[in-house]
Amino acid sequence: MTEGTHSMVKTQKTDGMTTIVFGADHGGFELKSVLIEHAKDLGYSVIDSGIFTPEAVDYPDMAEAAIRVMLSGRAEKAVLICGTGIGISISANKIPGVRCALCTNATCARLSREHNDANALALGGRIVGAELAKDILRAFLKAEFLGGRHARRVGKIMALENFE
């Protein structure tokens, strides 16, 4: 990832709380700020992996920065935002251990957690409005993986990381 104002990490953590890392490119810059505040209002600690200005950056770099924080154990889940959510979700899903779900409604967000054990949520800053994005985030964060028959399927998803 290129060094610059978008590569720093800002942590706002309260001990004992679930921590969520947020990352966005310029297309998700405004929505990221709204969702960080919403997550704090819901009682979550947040880490902001950037960007911190609306300058144009590449979404693969921003996905990598946020996912590194999550996979290091400093955050339990990641929220990634680019213009459509597509590029940043594709980028995140290239990283082993990531199950990133691009969601456009709360039902998909809930089911991504319950059935797919998604550990990252992708949103389109130019696709979903702030209020809908808050509903999607809340559904994603509140839902729990159901396990059972879904665990077998998630195991098969993770086995695809070894695809040859």
C-alpha positions, 0 to 999 in steps of 0.5 A: 500500500502506498504511504500517505494520509490514507495509510494511518490508522486511528483507533477509538477503542473502549476496553471490553467492547467488540471492535470494528475496523472501517476502511473506505476509498474516496467513493465511501469517504462520507458514508464511512464517517456516518457509519463510524458514528453509528457504530459508536452509538450502538456501543462498538469500538472502532478503528478507522483505517482510512482514508482521512481526506476525500483524495482519490485512492485505490480501493484494493489498498483500502481493503488491504489496510482494513483487513490487515487490522481485522486479521491481526486480531485488533478488530473482530469485523471489518466494514469496507466502503467504495463507490459501489462496494463491488471492487472493495469486496472483490479485493477483500475476498482475495485475502485468505480468511476473509468472507466479505459480503456486499450487502444492499439491504438488512436481510442480506446483511443478517443472512451473511452473518447467520449463514455465511459467517461473513467477517467483513461487510462491503457497502457502496457509498454511491449506492445506498443512502445513509439511513439504509446503510445504518440499517444494514450495519446494525443487522450485520453487527447484531447477527450471529453465525448459526453454525450447524449445517451452515458450518459445513458450507462455510468450511467448503467456502474456506477450502476454496482458498486452496483451489489449484 
